Amino acid sequence: MSKYGKAIVAVLVAAIVYAYQALSGDNHISSVEWVSVAIAGVTALGVYVVPLAPGAKWAKTAVAVVLAVLQVLTTVILGGLGTDEVLLLLITAAGAAGIWIAPATTVVGDPIAGRSVVSVGTGSDS
């Protein structure tokens, strides 16, 4: 888990968002709900793809936070703010916090010139 911790948390959150949208309300995913599922999926992909850089260990968390804000804006603007939406926003906020807390490791650098390992442990991205 220490190498892919942040990505694993992001994928779990995306799965939870999908399940929540599929099972809440009318047990049908509407077009507005698909937008939230898509944002959660892009968050998981972004957290996986973005490397940890020595000067920006917070990069994966930044991707999660920016897309969490997009999730909030999309939810409030497109769907309004009811009980279901508040629960979705809590799931999203918990996911961003989980990504921030989870450990991760990235190998960076040129294979010929040399590589270095950038890691963040459990806790903050510092």
N, CA, C and O atoms as CSV, one atom per row, in Angstrom:
chain,resi,resn,atom,element,x,y,z
A,1,MET,N,N,0.828,-1.201,0.000
A,1,MET,CA,C,0.000,0.000,0.000
A,1,MET,C,C,0.861,1.249,0.000
A,1,MET,O,O,0.414,2.303,-0.452
A,2,SER,N,N,2.096,1.153,0.501
A,2,SER,CA,C,2.889,2.376,0.637
A,2,SER,C,C,3.254,2.998,-0.703
A,2,SER,O,O,3.447,4.212,-0.772
A,3,LYS,N,N,3.356,2.217,-1.760
A,3,LYS,CA,C,3.706,2.790,-3.054
A,3,LYS,C,C,2.498,3.437,-3.727
A,3,LYS,O,O,2.615,4.522,-4.295
A,4,TYR,N,N,1.361,2.792,-3.669
A,4,TYR,CA,C,0.178,3.258,-4.379
A,4,TYR,C,C,-0.947,3.699,-3.438
A,4,TYR,O,O,-2.109,3.725,-3.843
A,5,GLY,N,N,-0.625,4.039,-2.213
A,5,GLY,CA,C,-1.646,4.360,-1.224
A,5,GLY,C,C,-2.629,5.425,-1.668
A,5,GLY,O,O,-3.840,5.254,-1.531
A,6,LYS,N,N,-2.112,6.528,-2.200
A,6,LYS,CA,C,-2.987,7.625,-2.614
A,6,LYS,C,C,-3.892,7.205,-3.775
A,6,LYS,O,O,-5.073,7.550,-3.798
A,7,ALA,N,N,-3.344,6.469,-4.726
A,7,ALA,CA,C,-4.133,6.007,-5.869
A,7,ALA,C,C,-5.192,4.993,-5.426
A,7,ALA,O,O,-6.318,5.012,-5.924
A,8,ILE,N,N,-4.837,4.120,-4.504
A,8,ILE,CA,C,-5.797,3.129,-4.007
A,8,ILE,C,C,-6.970,3.827,-3.313
A,8,ILE,O,O,-8.130,3.475,-3.528
A,9,VAL,N,N,-6.655,4.813,-2.485
A,9,VAL,CA,C,-7.725,5.565,-1.821
A,9,VAL,C,C,-8.612,6.255,-2.853
A,9,VAL,O,O,-9.836,6.249,-2.719
A,10,ALA,N,N,-8.010,6.846,-3.877
A,10,ALA,CA,C,-8.790,7.545,-4.912
A,10,ALA,C,C,-9.702,6.582,-5.670
A,10,ALA,O,O,-10.844,6.928,-5.972
A,11,VAL,N,N,-9.223,5.396,-5.976
A,11,VAL,CA,C,-10.046,4.401,-6.669
A,11,VAL,C,C,-11.190,3.933,-5.766
A,11,VAL,O,O,-12.321,3.770,-6.225
A,12,LEU,N,N,-10.895,3.718,-4.492
A,12,LEU,CA,C,-11.954,3.325,-3.553
A,12,LEU,C,C,-13.031,4.403,-3.448
A,12,LEU,O,O,-14.222,4.094,-3.419
A,13,VAL,N,N,-12.614,5.660,-3.393
A,13,VAL,CA,C,-13.583,6.757,-3.325
A,13,VAL,C,C,-14.425,6.802,-4.599
A,13,VAL,O,O,-15.636,7.013,-4.530
A,14,ALA,N,N,-13.800,6.607,-5.755
A,14,ALA,CA,C,-14.557,6.588,-7.013
A,14,ALA,C,C,-15.582,5.452,-7.001
A,14,ALA,O,O,-16.711,5.633,-7.458
A,15,ALA,N,N,-15.199,4.294,-6.487
A,15,ALA,CA,C,-16.132,3.167,-6.404
A,15,ALA,C,C,-17.281,3.478,-5.444
A,15,ALA,O,O,-18.429,3.119,-5.706
A,16,ILE,N,N,-16.973,4.138,-4.345
A,16,ILE,CA,C,-18.010,4.515,-3.378
A,16,ILE,C,C,-18.966,5.532,-3.998
A,16,ILE,O,O,-20.181,5.433,-3.824
A,17,VAL,N,N,-18.417,6.508,-4.720
A,17,VAL,CA,C,-19.269,7.505,-5.384
A,17,VAL,C,C,-20.181,6.817,-6.401
A,17,VAL,O,O,-21.373,7.117,-6.472
A,18,TYR,N,N,-19.626,5.906,-7.179
A,18,TYR,CA,C,-20.446,5.169,-8.152
A,18,TYR,C,C,-21.560,4.398,-7.448
A,18,TYR,O,O,-22.725,4.487,-7.836
A,19,ALA,N,N,-21.199,3.644,-6.413
A,19,ALA,CA,C,-22.194,2.855,-5.685
A,19,ALA,C,C,-23.242,3.758,-5.048
A,19,ALA,O,O,-24.433,3.448,-5.075
A,20,TYR,N,N,-22.805,4.859,-4.483
A,20,TYR,CA,C,-23.748,5.778,-3.843
A,20,TYR,C,C,-24.728,6.347,-4.864
A,20,TYR,O,O,-25.929,6.419,-4.607
A,21,GLN,N,N,-24.212,6.748,-6.016
A,21,GLN,CA,C,-25.098,7.313,-7.046
A,21,GLN,C,C,-26.043,6.252,-7.608
A,21,GLN,O,O,-27.190,6.550,-7.938
A,22,ALA,N,N,-25.561,5.020,-7.715
A,22,ALA,CA,C,-26.395,3.949,-8.264
A,22,ALA,C,C,-27.477,3.499,-7.290
A,22,ALA,O,O,-28.568,3.116,-7.711
A,23,LEU,N,N,-27.186,3.542,-5.988
A,23,LEU,CA,C,-28.104,2.984,-5.001
A,23,LEU,C,C,-28.952,4.015,-4.269
A,23,LEU,O,O,-29.936,3.655,-3.624
A,24,SER,N,N,-28.590,5.283,-4.355
A,24,SER,CA,C,-29.364,6.298,-3.630
A,24,SER,C,C,-30.515,6.799,-4.489
A,24,SER,O,O,-30.503,6.667,-5.713
A,25,GLY,N,N,-31.494,7.369,-3.833
A,25,GLY,CA,C,-32.627,7.963,-4.558
A,25,GLY,C,C,-33.449,6.933,-5.298
A,25,GLY,O,O,-34.068,6.061,-4.688
A,26,ASP,N,N,-33.454,7.037,-6.624
A,26,ASP,CA,C,-34.312,6.184,-7.444
A,26,ASP,C,C,-33.602,4.944,-7.989
A,26,ASP,O,O,-34.129,4.284,-8.885
A,27,ASN,N,N,-32.432,4.619,-7.474
A,27,ASN,CA,C,-31.639,3.466,-7.926
A,27,ASN,C,C,-31.320,3.529,-9.415
A,27,ASN,O,O,-31.236,2.505,-10.092
A,28,HIS,N,N,-31.146,4.738,-9.905
A,28,HIS,CA,C,-30.824,4.984,-11.310
A,28,HIS,C,C,-29.830,6.134,-11.350
A,28,HIS,O,O,-29.984,7.111,-10.617
A,29,ILE,N,N,-28.817,6.029,-12.193
A,29,ILE,CA,C,-27.825,7.104,-12.297
A,29,ILE,C,C,-28.278,8.062,-13.390
A,29,ILE,O,O,-28.311,7.711,-14.570
A,30,SER,N,N,-28.627,9.276,-12.979
A,30,SER,CA,C,-29.057,10.306,-13.931
A,30,SER,C,C,-27.837,10.941,-14.592
A,30,SER,O,O,-26.700,10.651,-14.219
A,31,SER,N,N,-28.075,11.800,-15.567
A,31,SER,CA,C,-26.963,12.461,-16.253
A,31,SER,C,C,-26.163,13.337,-15.293
A,31,SER,O,O,-24.939,13.407,-15.406
A,32,VAL,N,N,-26.817,13.996,-14.365
A,32,VAL,CA,C,-26.106,14.818,-13.376
A,32,VAL,C,C,-25.260,13.933,-12.471
A,32,VAL,O,O,-24.133,14.293,-12.130
A,33,GLU,N,N,-25.792,12.778,-12.080
A,33,GLU,CA,C,-25.047,11.849,-11.228
A,33,GLU,C,C,-23.856,11.243,-11.976
A,33,GLU,O,O,-22.815,10.971,-11.379
A,34,TRP,N,N,-24.016,11.033,-13.289
A,34,TRP,CA,C,-22.888,10.527,-14.082
A,34,TRP,C,C,-21.732,11.530,-14.086
A,34,TRP,O,O,-20.566,11.140,-14.133
A,35,VAL,N,N,-22.059,12.809,-14.037
A,35,VAL,CA,C,-21.004,13.828,-13.975
A,35,VAL,C,C,-20.189,13.652,-12.702
A,35,VAL,O,O,-18.962,13.734,-12.747
A,36,SER,N,N,-20.837,13.414,-11.577
A,36,SER,CA,C,-20.099,13.226,-10.326
A,36,SER,C,C,-19.284,11.939,-10.347
A,36,SER,O,O,-18.176,11.899,-9.812
A,37,VAL,N,N,-19.819,10.894,-10.956
A,37,VAL,CA,C,-19.063,9.645,-11.097
A,37,VAL,C,C,-17.836,9.875,-11.985
A,37,VAL,O,O,-16.748,9.380,-11.688
A,38,ALA,N,N,-18.018,10.626,-13.072
A,38,ALA,CA,C,-16.898,10.923,-13.974
A,38,ALA,C,C,-15.816,11.733,-13.266
A,38,ALA,O,O,-14.627,11.469,-13.444
A,39,ILE,N,N,-16.220,12.714,-12.467
A,39,ILE,CA,C,-15.227,13.515,-11.725
A,39,ILE,C,C,-14.464,12.627,-10.749
A,39,ILE,O,O,-13.248,12.766,-10.616
A,40,ALA,N,N,-15.148,11.726,-10.068
A,40,ALA,CA,C,-14.477,10.810,-9.150
A,40,ALA,C,C,-13.502,9.900,-9.899
A,40,ALA,O,O,-12.405,9.620,-9.416
A,41,GLY,N,N,-13.913,9.443,-11.082
A,41,GLY,CA,C,-13.023,8.604,-11.894
A,41,GLY,C,C,-11.802,9.359,-12.384
A,41,GLY,O,O,-10.692,8.826,-12.363
A,42,VAL,N,N,-11.995,10.590,-12.823
A,42,VAL,CA,C,-10.865,11.418,-13.271
A,42,VAL,C,C,-9.946,11.748,-12.097
A,42,VAL,O,O,-8.729,11.837,-12.262
A,43,THR,N,N,-10.527,11.927,-10.921
A,43,THR,CA,C,-9.704,12.149,-9.729
A,43,THR,C,C,-8.801,10.952,-9.483
A,43,THR,O,O,-7.605,11.116,-9.240
A,44,ALA,N,N,-9.362,9.751,-9.544
A,44,ALA,CA,C,-8.563,8.537,-9.336
A,44,ALA,C,C,-7.454,8.423,-10.383
A,44,ALA,O,O,-6.313,8.103,-10.052
A,45,LEU,N,N,-7.793,8.684,-11.632
A,45,LEU,CA,C,-6.791,8.631,-12.704
A,45,LEU,C,C,-5.715,9.697,-12.497
A,45,LEU,O,O,-4.524,9.418,-12.639
A,46,GLY,N,N,-6.133,10.902,-12.166
A,46,GLY,CA,C,-5.175,11.987,-11.949
A,46,GLY,C,C,-4.233,11.718,-10.790
A,46,GLY,O,O,-3.036,11.989,-10.882
A,47,VAL,N,N,-4.766,11.188,-9.703
A,47,VAL,CA,C,-3.918,10.884,-8.544
A,47,VAL,C,C,-2.926,9.785,-8.898
A,47,VAL,O,O,-1.786,9.816,-8.433
A,48,TYR,N,N,-3.333,8.818,-9.708
A,48,TYR,CA,C,-2.420,7.755,-10.124
A,48,TYR,C,C,-1.334,8.272,-11.068
A,48,TYR,O,O,-0.166,7.914,-10.922
A,49,VAL,N,N,-1.711,9.108,-12.028
A,49,VAL,CA,C,-0.798,9.540,-13.086
A,49,VAL,C,C,0.188,10.609,-12.621
A,49,VAL,O,O,1.348,10.594,-13.033
A,50,VAL,N,N,-0.251,11.529,-11.777
A,50,VAL,CA,C,0.618,12.627,-11.353
A,50,VAL,C,C,1.711,12.076,-10.438
A,50,VAL,O,O,1.408,11.440,-9.428
A,51,PRO,N,N,2.976,12.314,-10.780
A,51,PRO,CA,C,4.056,11.811,-9.931
A,51,PRO,C,C,4.300,12.721,-8.730
A,51,PRO,O,O,3.949,13.901,-8.742
A,52,LEU,N,N,4.897,12.159,-7.716
A,52,LEU,CA,C,5.388,12.968,-6.603
A,52,LEU,C,C,6.717,13.556,-7.044
A,52,LEU,O,O,7.624,12.809,-7.413
A,53,ALA,N,N,6.852,14.843,-7.015
A,53,ALA,CA,C,8.111,15.491,-7.371
A,53,ALA,C,C,8.808,15.909,-6.081
A,53,ALA,O,O,8.143,16.213,-5.091
A,54,PRO,N,N,10.135,15.928,-6.080
A,54,PRO,CA,C,10.835,16.297,-4.848
A,54,PRO,C,C,10.388,17.645,-4.283
A,54,PRO,O,O,10.304,17.802,-3.065
A,55,GLY,N,N,10.104,18.609,-5.138
A,55,GLY,CA,C,9.684,19.922,-4.668
A,55,GLY,C,C,8.179,20.090,-4.560
A,55,GLY,O,O,7.693,21.141,-4.143
A,56,ALA,N,N,7.446,19.057,-4.935
A,56,ALA,CA,C,5.980,19.163,-4.913
A,56,ALA,C,C,5.368,17.835,-4.475
A,56,ALA,O,O,4.631,17.201,-5.231
A,57,LYS,N,N,5.677,17.426,-3.261
A,57,LYS,CA,C,5.134,16.173,-2.741
A,57,LYS,C,C,3.622,16.249,-2.555
A,57,LYS,O,O,2.960,15.230,-2.357
A,58,TRP,N,N,3.097,17.433,-2.619
A,58,TRP,CA,C,1.671,17.671,-2.436
A,58,TRP,C,C,0.886,17.555,-3.743
A,58,TRP,O,O,-0.325,17.776,-3.739
A,59,ALA,N,N,1.532,17.217,-4.854
A,59,ALA,CA,C,0.894,17.249,-6.175
A,59,ALA,C,C,-0.330,16.327,-6.270
A,59,ALA,O,O,-1.367,16.737,-6.791
A,60,LYS,N,N,-0.221,15.097,-5.775
A,60,LYS,CA,C,-1.357,14.172,-5.851
A,60,LYS,C,C,-2.534,14.702,-5.032
A,60,LYS,O,O,-3.687,14.612,-5.456
A,61,THR,N,N,-2.235,15.252,-3.864
A,61,THR,CA,C,-3.295,15.821,-3.033
A,61,THR,C,C,-3.911,17.036,-3.709
A,61,THR,O,O,-5.120,17.248,-3.619
A,62,ALA,N,N,-3.093,17.835,-4.382
A,62,ALA,CA,C,-3.607,19.016,-5.080
A,62,ALA,C,C,-4.589,18.610,-6.171
A,62,ALA,O,O,-5.626,19.253,-6.339
A,63,VAL,N,N,-4.276,17.555,-6.914
A,63,VAL,CA,C,-5.198,17.054,-7.941
A,63,VAL,C,C,-6.525,16.662,-7.293
A,63,VAL,O,O,-7.593,17.002,-7.800
A,64,ALA,N,N,-6.453,15.948,-6.174
A,64,ALA,CA,C,-7.670,15.508,-5.488
A,64,ALA,C,C,-8.483,16.692,-4.979
A,64,ALA,O,O,-9.709,16.687,-5.088
A,65,VAL,N,N,-7.824,17.699,-4.429
A,65,VAL,CA,C,-8.533,18.857,-3.880
A,65,VAL,C,C,-9.179,19.674,-4.993
A,65,VAL,O,O,-10.331,20.089,-4.864
A,66,VAL,N,N,-8.455,19.910,-6.082
A,66,VAL,CA,C,-9.017,20.688,-7.195
A,66,VAL,C,C,-10.248,19.983,-7.767
A,66,VAL,O,O,-11.261,20.628,-8.040
A,67,LEU,N,N,-10.166,18.684,-7.945
A,67,LEU,CA,C,-11.313,17.957,-8.490
A,67,LEU,C,C,-12.433,17.800,-7.455
A,67,LEU,O,O,-13.599,17.678,-7.830
A,68,ALA,N,N,-12.100,17.802,-6.173
A,68,ALA,CA,C,-13.142,17.802,-5.133
A,68,ALA,C,C,-13.911,19.116,-5.169
A,68,ALA,O,O,-15.132,19.129,-5.012
A,69,VAL,N,N,-13.203,20.217,-5.375
A,69,VAL,CA,C,-13.874,21.518,-5.511
A,69,VAL,C,C,-14.774,21.511,-6.744
A,69,VAL,O,O,-15.893,22.023,-6.694
A,70,LEU,N,N,-14.301,20.939,-7.844
A,70,LEU,CA,C,-15.133,20.811,-9.043
A,70,LEU,C,C,-16.372,19.961,-8.745
A,70,LEU,O,O,-17.467,20.264,-9.218
A,71,GLN,N,N,-16.194,18.915,-7.973
A,71,GLN,CA,C,-17.326,18.064,-7.581
A,71,GLN,C,C,-18.363,18.873,-6.791
A,71,GLN,O,O,-19.565,18.752,-7.025
A,72,VAL,N,N,-17.887,19.689,-5.863
A,72,VAL,CA,C,-18.782,20.527,-5.069
A,72,VAL,C,C,-19.526,21.509,-5.970
A,72,VAL,O,O,-20.749,21.624,-5.890
A,73,LEU,N,N,-18.789,22.214,-6.825
A,73,LEU,CA,C,-19.417,23.195,-7.708
A,73,LEU,C,C,-20.442,22.537,-8.639
A,73,LEU,O,O,-21.548,23.047,-8.816
A,74,THR,N,N,-20.068,21.417,-9.221
A,74,THR,CA,C,-20.963,20.720,-10.133
A,74,THR,C,C,-22.223,20.260,-9.412
A,74,THR,O,O,-23.334,20.409,-9.921
A,75,THR,N,N,-22.035,19.703,-8.226
A,75,THR,CA,C,-23.179,19.212,-7.461
A,75,THR,C,C,-24.130,20.339,-7.107
A,75,THR,O,O,-25.342,20.209,-7.276
A,76,VAL,N,N,-23.593,21.436,-6.621
A,76,VAL,CA,C,-24.433,22.554,-6.183
A,76,VAL,C,C,-25.103,23.237,-7.376
A,76,VAL,O,O,-26.284,23.578,-7.309
A,77,ILE,N,N,-24.360,23.439,-8.461
A,77,ILE,CA,C,-24.911,24.158,-9.613
A,77,ILE,C,C,-25.897,23.301,-10.395
A,77,ILE,O,O,-26.978,23.775,-10.746
A,78,LEU,N,N,-25.546,22.055,-10.672
A,78,LEU,CA,C,-26.404,21.219,-11.511
A,78,LEU,C,C,-27.538,20.550,-10.745
A,78,LEU,O,O,-28.661,20.466,-11.242
A,79,GLY,N,N,-27.251,20.082,-9.554
A,79,GLY,CA,C,-28.249,19.280,-8.860
A,79,GLY,C,C,-28.930,19.957,-7.694
A,79,GLY,O,O,-29.903,19.424,-7.161
A,80,GLY,N,N,-28.454,21.101,-7.287
A,80,GLY,CA,C,-29.002,21.706,-6.079
A,80,GLY,C,C,-28.406,21.045,-4.854
A,80,GLY,O,O,-27.556,20.162,-4.970
A,81,LEU,N,N,-28.839,21.461,-3.700
A,81,LEU,CA,C,-28.241,20.956,-2.469
A,81,LEU,C,C,-29.323,20.355,-1.577
A,81,LEU,O,O,-30.037,21.073,-0.876
A,82,GLY,N,N,-29.434,19.033,-1.615
A,82,GLY,CA,C,-30.349,18.296,-0.760
A,82,GLY,C,C,-29.557,17.313,0.083
A,82,GLY,O,O,-28.328,17.370,0.118
A,83,THR,N,N,-30.243,16.424,0.751
A,83,THR,CA,C,-29.585,15.442,1.620
A,83,THR,C,C,-28.633,14.549,0.837
A,83,THR,O,O,-27.513,14.303,1.284
A,84,ASP,N,N,-29.059,14.061,-0.321
A,84,ASP,CA,C,-28.192,13.202,-1.134
A,84,ASP,C,C,-26.924,13.931,-1.548
A,84,ASP,O,O,-25.837,13.354,-1.530
A,85,GLU,N,N,-27.061,15.185,-1.916
A,85,GLU,CA,C,-25.900,15.961,-2.361
A,85,GLU,C,C,-24.945,16.245,-1.203
A,85,GLU,O,O,-23.727,16.218,-1.383
A,86,VAL,N,N,-25.482,16.514,-0.033
A,86,VAL,CA,C,-24.632,16.750,1.138
A,86,VAL,C,C,-23.827,15.497,1.455
A,86,VAL,O,O,-22.643,15.588,1.779
A,87,LEU,N,N,-24.459,14.320,1.364
A,87,LEU,CA,C,-23.728,13.069,1.606
A,87,LEU,C,C,-22.640,12.857,0.555
A,87,LEU,O,O,-21.543,12.405,0.883
A,88,LEU,N,N,-22.936,13.180,-0.703
A,88,LEU,CA,C,-21.927,13.078,-1.754
A,88,LEU,C,C,-20.749,14.004,-1.459
A,88,LEU,O,O,-19.594,13.617,-1.631
A,89,LEU,N,N,-21.038,15.209,-1.020
A,89,LEU,CA,C,-19.966,16.154,-0.698
A,89,LEU,C,C,-19.135,15.669,0.487
A,89,LEU,O,O,-17.923,15.879,0.511
A,90,LEU,N,N,-19.761,15.029,1.462
A,90,LEU,CA,C,-19.015,14.462,2.586
A,90,LEU,C,C,-18.114,13.318,2.129
A,90,LEU,O,O,-16.980,13.191,2.591
A,91,ILE,N,N,-18.625,12.483,1.214
A,91,ILE,CA,C,-17.811,11.405,0.649
A,91,ILE,C,C,-16.610,12.002,-0.089
A,91,ILE,O,O,-15.486,11.522,0.054
A,92,THR,N,N,-16.854,13.040,-0.870
A,92,THR,CA,C,-15.793,13.693,-1.632
A,92,THR,C,C,-14.740,14.306,-0.715
A,92,THR,O,O,-13.543,14.146,-0.953
A,93,ALA,N,N,-15.177,15.006,0.332
A,93,ALA,CA,C,-14.238,15.622,1.275
A,93,ALA,C,C,-13.436,14.557,2.016
A,93,ALA,O,O,-12.229,14.706,2.210
A,94,ALA,N,N,-14.101,13.492,2.426
A,94,ALA,CA,C,-13.393,12.400,3.103
A,94,ALA,C,C,-12.373,11.758,2.164
A,94,ALA,O,O,-11.283,11.377,2.592
A,95,GLY,N,N,-12.726,11.640,0.890
A,95,GLY,CA,C,-11.786,11.086,-0.087
A,95,GLY,C,C,-10.551,11.946,-0.251
A,95,GLY,O,O,-9.434,11.429,-0.275
A,96,ALA,N,N,-10.737,13.258,-0.364
A,96,ALA,CA,C,-9.581,14.165,-0.487
A,96,ALA,C,C,-8.708,14.089,0.758
A,96,ALA,O,O,-7.481,14.096,0.662
A,97,ALA,N,N,-9.340,14.015,1.930
A,97,ALA,CA,C,-8.571,13.889,3.173
A,97,ALA,C,C,-7.829,12.556,3.216
A,97,ALA,O,O,-6.680,12.496,3.655
A,98,GLY,N,N,-8.482,11.492,2.763
A,98,GLY,CA,C,-7.827,10.180,2.723
A,98,GLY,C,C,-6.646,10.149,1.782
A,98,GLY,O,O,-5.633,9.515,2.077
A,99,ILE,N,N,-6.760,10.826,0.651
A,99,ILE,CA,C,-5.643,10.905,-0.302
A,99,ILE,C,C,-4.487,11.685,0.323
A,99,ILE,O,O,-3.324,11.322,0.144
A,100,TRP,N,N,-4.800,12.741,1.047
A,100,TRP,CA,C,-3.766,13.530,1.711
A,100,TRP,C,C,-3.029,12.687,2.754
A,100,TRP,O,O,-1.812,12.804,2.899
A,101,ILE,N,N,-3.755,11.847,3.471
A,101,ILE,CA,C,-3.173,11.059,4.555
A,101,ILE,C,C,-2.414,9.835,4.048
A,101,ILE,O,O,-1.425,9.432,4.659
A,102,ALA,N,N,-2.856,9.241,2.951
A,102,ALA,CA,C,-2.291,7.973,2.474
A,102,ALA,C,C,-0.834,8.124,2.029
A,102,ALA,O,O,-0.438,9.180,1.536
A,103,PRO,N,N,-0.041,7.067,2.206
A,103,PRO,CA,C,1.350,7.103,1.756
A,103,PRO,C,C,1.457,6.877,0.247
A,103,PRO,O,O,0.544,6.338,-0.378
A,104,ALA,N,N,2.583,7.295,-0.325
A,104,ALA,CA,C,2.837,7.059,-1.747
A,104,ALA,C,C,4.331,7.169,-2.017
A,104,ALA,O,O,5.067,7.830,-1.285
A,105,THR,N,N,4.762,6.503,-3.091
A,105,THR,CA,C,6.159,6.546,-3.517
A,105,THR,C,C,6.190,6.643,-5.029
A,105,THR,O,O,5.429,5.964,-5.718
A,106,THR,N,N,7.070,7.489,-5.546
A,106,THR,CA,C,7.270,7.633,-6.980
A,106,THR,C,C,8.759,7.588,-7.268
A,106,THR,O,O,9.551,8.202,-6.553
A,107,VAL,N,N,9.145,6.864,-8.312
A,107,VAL,CA,C,10.530,6.866,-8.781
A,107,VAL,C,C,10.602,7.881,-9.906
A,107,VAL,O,O,9.874,7.774,-10.893
A,108,VAL,N,N,11.479,8.868,-9.760
A,108,VAL,CA,C,11.607,9.922,-10.759
A,108,VAL,C,C,13.031,9.985,-11.285
A,108,VAL,O,O,13.975,9.547,-10.629
A,109,GLY,N,N,13.162,10.535,-12.472
A,109,GLY,CA,C,14.483,10.740,-13.038
A,109,GLY,C,C,14.727,9.903,-14.269
A,109,GLY,O,O,13.925,9.043,-14.632
A,110,ASP,N,N,15.832,10.166,-14.894
A,110,ASP,CA,C,16.252,9.492,-16.105
A,110,ASP,C,C,16.924,8.169,-15.736
A,110,ASP,O,O,17.784,8.149,-14.856
A,111,PRO,N,N,16.548,7.056,-16.393
A,111,PRO,CA,C,17.168,5.777,-16.062
A,111,PRO,C,C,18.678,5.756,-16.297
A,111,PRO,O,O,19.400,5.015,-15.631
A,112,ILE,N,N,19.151,6.561,-17.233
A,112,ILE,CA,C,20.590,6.580,-17.526
A,112,ILE,C,C,21.325,7.489,-16.543
A,112,ILE,O,O,22.359,7.111,-15.991
A,113,ALA,N,N,20.790,8.678,-16.330
A,113,ALA,CA,C,21.448,9.652,-15.446
A,113,ALA,C,C,21.272,9.309,-13.972
A,113,ALA,O,O,22.033,9.775,-13.124
A,114,GLY,N,N,20.303,8.524,-13.683
A,114,GLY,CA,C,20.054,8.148,-12.292
A,114,GLY,C,C,18.632,8.474,-11.885
A,114,GLY,O,O,18.022,9.419,-12.384
A,115,ARG,N,N,18.136,7.699,-11.002
A,115,ARG,CA,C,16.772,7.888,-10.518
A,115,ARG,C,C,16.791,8.176,-9.039
A,115,ARG,O,O,17.723,7.814,-8.321
A,116,SER,N,N,15.752,8.830,-8.607
A,116,SER,CA,C,15.590,9.046,-7.183
A,116,SER,C,C,14.176,8.656,-6.791
A,116,SER,O,O,13.265,8.641,-7.619
A,117,VAL,N,N,14.013,8.342,-5.525
A,117,VAL,CA,C,12.720,7.927,-5.019
A,117,VAL,C,C,12.166,9.068,-4.178
A,117,VAL,O,O,12.846,9.605,-3.303
A,118,VAL,N,N,10.912,9.429,-4.463
A,118,VAL,CA,C,10.221,10.468,-3.691
A,118,VAL,C,C,9.078,9.766,-2.967
A,118,VAL,O,O,8.253,9.101,-3.593
A,119,SER,N,N,9.033,9.918,-1.653
A,119,SER,CA,C,8.004,9.252,-0.868
A,119,SER,C,C,7.354,10.208,0.114
A,119,SER,O,O,7.979,11.158,0.586
A,120,VAL,N,N,6.111,9.947,0.409
A,120,VAL,CA,C,5.438,10.587,1.543
A,120,VAL,C,C,4.852,9.446,2.365
A,120,VAL,O,O,4.254,8.512,1.830
A,121,GLY,N,N,5.036,9.542,3.657
A,121,GLY,CA,C,4.514,8.511,4.545
A,121,GLY,C,C,3.080,8.794,4.902
A,121,GLY,O,O,2.462,9.715,4.368
A,122,THR,N,N,2.558,8.006,5.800
A,122,THR,CA,C,1.202,8.221,6.285
A,122,THR,C,C,1.172,9.541,7.032
A,122,THR,O,O,1.980,9.779,7.929
A,123,GLY,N,N,0.264,10.368,6.667
A,123,GLY,CA,C,0.177,11.708,7.269
A,123,GLY,C,C,0.216,12.764,6.196
A,123,GLY,O,O,-0.226,12.528,5.071
A,124,SER,N,N,0.733,13.911,6.523
A,124,SER,CA,C,0.730,15.018,5.572
A,124,SER,C,C,1.716,14.776,4.427
A,124,SER,O,O,2.555,13.878,4.490
A,125,ASP,N,N,1.596,15.593,3.390
A,125,ASP,CA,C,2.455,15.470,2.215
A,125,ASP,C,C,3.753,16.238,2.350
A,125,ASP,O,O,4.346,16.603,1.335
A,126,SER,N,N,4.204,16.491,3.524
A,126,SER,CA,C,5.445,17.272,3.681
A,126,SER,C,C,6.642,16.364,3.880
A,126,SER,O,O,7.765,16.846,4.028
